[in-house]
Amino acid sequence: MTVGAPSIAPRVDVLGVPVARLSFEQLLRRLDEALRAERERPDYYTYVNAYCATLAARESPYRASVSRADVVYADGIGVVWAARLLGGPCPERINVGPIELGRIVDLCAERGASVFLLGGAPGIADEVARRLVAERPGLRIAGVHHGYFAPEEEAAVVRQINGSGAALLIVGLGPPKQELWVSQHLAALQVRATWCMGGLLDQVAGAVAYPPEWVRRSHVQWLYRLAVEPRRLWRRYLLGIPEFIGRVVHQRLRPERQA
């Protein structure tokens, strides 16, 4: 039986992106509801941090793909502060790391809902599946696929996901590719929910270092990542953060700004 969509969490506009004002516990409850219901299309969750929000402000196709999500949560503390400045404070920053992923797949195991992992280099999703199942034997991984597929292979990837019978599709293609891909194929996907998680699969597989817990608690993951990968990320943080702040201040001062 097809049921109506669940209630929408309050949102605040951050650089054109409707950021949901909810906690991780509320998001888990939304996922739980989605796993047990049949709807016309899957629930779609993704995130924004300062980099993503600035990218969305620059690139309208990405902004449209993100805005189509049922839940866009604040992954970075900068977005939490921006939401507060713009009149719609978020209850917390939601950063999905290995611990949070464990809670997500634990919920799937409890509900008898299988998971499909999409993303990373060849072998990464396989290793993540192996580690997750080793920690929780009740979890069913319906399938895996790496993220290095050509445009002409996309239809086959969608068929593989649908044929697997997965209830939750975890997409780790990184922004903006993951949101553009999900938005393009959302109507064709026969899962209950799809969740964009960026580079988390690489971190869980051990291919990329994950920041210590004290770094997460201090909200300086960007500084940790910059220290680990300075040549790749210096533009994103040293130039991107001032641009993000400037854009948020400009939005705050606009007479037509909506809270």
C-alpha positions as CSV (number, residue, x, y, z in Angstrom):
1,M,0.0,0.0,0.0
2,T,1.3,3.4,-0.9
3,V,1.2,6.0,1.9
4,G,1.7,9.8,1.9
5,A,5.0,11.5,2.5
6,P,6.0,12.1,6.1
7,S,5.9,15.6,7.6
8,I,8.6,17.9,6.5
9,A,11.1,19.2,9.1
10,P,11.4,23.0,9.4
11,R,14.0,24.4,7.0
12,V,16.2,27.5,6.6
13,D,17.5,28.8,3.4
14,V,21.3,28.8,3.3
15,L,22.6,30.2,0.0
16,G,19.6,28.8,-1.8
17,V,19.7,25.4,-0.1
18,P,16.8,24.3,2.1
19,V,18.6,23.0,5.2
20,A,16.5,20.9,7.5
21,R,16.5,21.9,11.1
22,L,16.6,18.4,12.7
23,S,18.8,16.2,14.8
24,F,20.4,12.9,13.9
25,E,17.8,11.1,16.0
26,Q,15.0,12.7,14.1
27,L,16.7,11.7,10.8
28,L,17.0,8.1,12.0
29,R,13.3,8.1,12.8
30,R,12.5,9.4,9.3
31,L,14.6,6.6,7.8
32,D,12.9,4.1,10.0
33,E,9.5,5.3,8.7
34,A,10.8,5.2,5.1
35,L,12.1,1.6,5.5
36,R,8.6,0.4,6.6
37,A,6.5,2.3,4.0
38,E,5.9,2.2,0.3
39,R,5.9,5.5,-1.5
40,E,5.9,6.7,-5.1
41,R,9.7,7.3,-4.9
42,P,12.5,6.8,-2.4
43,D,13.2,9.2,0.4
44,Y,16.4,11.1,-0.5
45,Y,18.8,12.5,2.1
46,T,22.0,14.5,1.6
47,Y,24.1,17.1,3.4
48,V,25.7,20.5,3.0
49,N,28.8,21.9,4.6
50,A,30.4,25.3,3.8
51,Y,32.0,23.9,0.6
52,C,28.8,22.3,-0.6
53,A,26.7,25.4,0.1
54,T,29.1,27.7,-1.8
55,L,29.2,25.2,-4.7
56,A,25.4,25.2,-4.7
57,A,25.4,29.0,-4.8
58,R,27.7,28.9,-7.9
59,E,26.2,26.0,-9.8
60,S,22.5,25.9,-10.4
61,P,22.3,22.2,-11.5
62,Y,23.9,21.1,-8.3
63,R,21.7,23.4,-6.2
64,A,18.6,22.0,-7.9
65,S,19.7,18.4,-7.3
66,V,20.4,19.1,-3.6
67,S,17.1,21.0,-3.2
68,R,15.2,18.1,-4.5
69,A,16.2,16.0,-1.5
70,D,13.7,15.3,1.2
71,V,16.3,16.1,3.9
72,V,19.3,18.3,3.5
73,Y,21.1,18.3,6.8
74,A,23.9,20.6,8.1
75,D,27.1,18.6,7.9
76,G,29.4,21.4,8.8
77,I,29.5,23.7,11.8
78,G,29.7,26.7,9.4
79,V,26.2,25.8,8.1
80,V,24.9,25.5,11.6
81,W,26.2,29.0,12.4
82,A,24.9,30.3,9.1
83,A,21.4,28.9,9.9
84,R,21.5,30.6,13.2
85,L,22.5,34.0,11.6
86,L,19.8,33.6,9.0
87,G,17.1,33.0,11.6
88,G,16.6,29.3,11.6
89,P,19.0,27.6,14.0
90,C,19.7,23.8,13.6
91,P,19.5,21.7,16.7
92,E,22.9,20.2,15.9
93,R,25.5,19.5,13.3
94,I,24.9,16.0,11.7
95,N,28.2,14.5,10.6
96,V,27.8,10.9,9.5
97,G,31.0,9.0,10.3
98,P,31.6,5.4,11.0
99,I,29.7,5.5,14.4
100,E,26.6,7.0,12.8
101,L,26.9,4.7,9.8
102,G,26.8,1.8,12.3
103,R,23.6,3.1,13.8
104,I,22.1,3.4,10.3
105,V,22.9,-0.1,9.3
106,D,21.9,-1.4,12.7
107,L,18.5,0.0,12.1
108,C,18.4,-1.7,8.7
109,A,19.3,-5.0,10.3
110,E,16.6,-4.6,12.9
111,R,14.0,-3.9,10.2
112,G,15.2,-6.7,7.9
113,A,16.1,-4.1,5.3
114,S,19.1,-4.8,3.1
115,V,21.6,-2.2,2.0
116,F,23.4,-1.5,-1.3
117,L,26.7,0.3,-1.3
118,L,27.6,2.5,-4.3
119,G,30.9,4.4,-4.5
120,G,34.6,4.5,-4.1
121,A,37.3,2.9,-6.2
122,P,37.0,-0.8,-7.2
123,G,37.1,-2.9,-4.0
124,I,36.2,-0.1,-1.5
125,A,32.5,-0.9,-1.3
126,D,33.4,-4.7,-1.0
127,E,35.7,-4.0,1.9
128,V,33.1,-1.8,3.6
129,A,30.5,-4.5,3.2
130,R,32.9,-7.1,4.7
131,R,33.6,-5.0,7.7
132,L,30.0,-4.1,8.4
133,V,28.7,-7.6,8.2
134,A,31.6,-8.9,10.3
135,E,30.5,-6.5,13.1
136,R,26.8,-7.3,12.7
137,P,26.0,-10.8,11.2
138,G,22.3,-9.9,11.0
139,L,22.9,-7.2,8.4
140,R,22.2,-8.0,4.7
141,I,24.3,-6.3,2.1
142,A,22.2,-6.7,-1.1
143,G,25.0,-5.6,-3.4
144,V,28.0,-3.3,-4.0
145,H,29.3,-1.3,-7.0
146,H,32.3,1.0,-7.3
147,G,31.8,4.6,-8.3
148,Y,34.0,4.6,-11.4
149,F,31.4,3.9,-14.0
150,A,30.9,5.7,-17.3
151,P,27.7,7.5,-18.2
152,E,26.7,4.7,-20.6
153,E,26.9,2.3,-17.7
154,E,24.5,4.2,-15.4
155,A,21.3,2.3,-16.6
156,A,23.0,-1.0,-15.8
157,V,24.0,0.2,-12.4
158,V,20.4,1.2,-11.7
159,R,19.2,-2.2,-12.9
160,Q,21.7,-3.9,-10.5
161,I,20.5,-1.8,-7.6
162,N,16.8,-2.5,-8.3
163,G,17.4,-6.2,-8.9
164,S,19.2,-6.5,-5.6
165,G,16.0,-5.8,-3.6
166,A,17.9,-3.3,-1.4
167,A,15.8,-1.1,0.8
168,L,18.6,1.5,1.5
169,L,21.0,2.8,-1.1
170,I,24.1,4.4,0.3
171,V,25.8,6.6,-2.3
172,G,29.4,7.6,-1.9
173,L,30.3,9.5,-5.1
174,G,31.2,12.8,-3.5
175,P,29.5,16.2,-4.2
176,P,28.3,17.3,-6.7
177,K,28.4,14.0,-8.6
178,Q,26.4,12.0,-6.0
179,E,23.5,14.5,-5.8
180,L,23.3,15.0,-9.6
181,W,23.3,11.2,-10.1
182,V,20.6,10.5,-7.4
183,S,18.4,13.3,-8.7
184,Q,18.7,12.1,-12.2
185,H,17.8,8.5,-11.3
186,L,15.5,9.0,-8.3
187,A,12.3,8.1,-10.1
188,A,13.8,4.9,-11.5
189,L,15.3,3.6,-8.2
190,Q,13.2,1.0,-6.5
191,V,14.6,1.4,-3.0
192,R,12.9,2.9,0.1
193,A,15.6,5.5,0.8
194,T,18.8,6.7,-0.7
195,W,21.5,8.5,1.3
196,C,24.4,10.5,0.0
197,M,27.5,10.1,2.2
198,G,30.4,11.6,0.3
199,G,33.7,10.0,1.0
200,L,32.6,7.9,4.0
201,L,33.1,4.6,2.3
202,D,36.8,5.3,1.7
203,Q,37.1,6.2,5.4
204,V,35.3,3.1,6.6
205,A,37.4,0.9,4.3
206,G,40.6,2.4,5.7
207,A,41.6,4.0,2.4
208,V,41.4,7.5,3.8
209,A,42.3,8.5,7.4
210,Y,39.3,9.4,9.5
211,P,39.8,12.3,12.0
212,P,40.0,11.5,15.7
213,E,36.9,12.0,17.8
214,W,38.3,15.1,19.6
215,V,38.7,16.7,16.1
216,R,35.0,16.0,15.4
217,R,33.9,17.3,18.8
218,S,36.0,20.5,18.3
219,H,34.4,21.1,14.9
220,V,37.8,21.4,13.2
221,Q,37.6,18.5,10.7
222,W,38.3,21.0,7.9
223,L,41.6,21.9,9.5
224,Y,42.5,18.2,10.0
225,R,41.7,17.4,6.3
226,L,43.7,20.4,5.2
227,A,46.7,19.2,7.2
228,V,46.3,15.7,5.7
229,E,45.7,16.8,2.1
230,P,47.0,20.4,1.7
231,R,47.7,20.3,-2.0
232,R,44.3,19.0,-2.9
233,L,42.2,21.0,-0.4
234,W,43.9,24.3,0.2
235,R,41.7,26.2,-2.3
236,R,38.5,24.6,-0.9
237,Y,39.2,25.8,2.7
238,L,41.6,28.8,2.5
239,L,39.6,30.5,-0.3
240,G,36.3,28.7,0.1
241,I,35.6,29.5,3.7
242,P,35.9,33.3,3.3
243,E,33.7,33.1,0.2
244,F,31.1,31.2,2.2
245,I,31.1,33.7,5.0
246,G,30.8,36.6,2.6
247,R,27.9,35.0,0.8
248,V,26.1,34.3,4.1
249,V,26.6,37.9,5.3
250,H,25.3,39.1,2.0
251,Q,22.2,36.9,2.2
252,R,21.7,38.1,5.8
253,L,21.8,41.8,4.8
254,R,19.5,41.4,1.7
255,P,16.2,43.2,2.3
256,E,14.3,40.3,0.5
257,R,15.9,37.6,2.7
258,Q,13.5,35.0,4.0
259,A,14.0,33.3,7.4
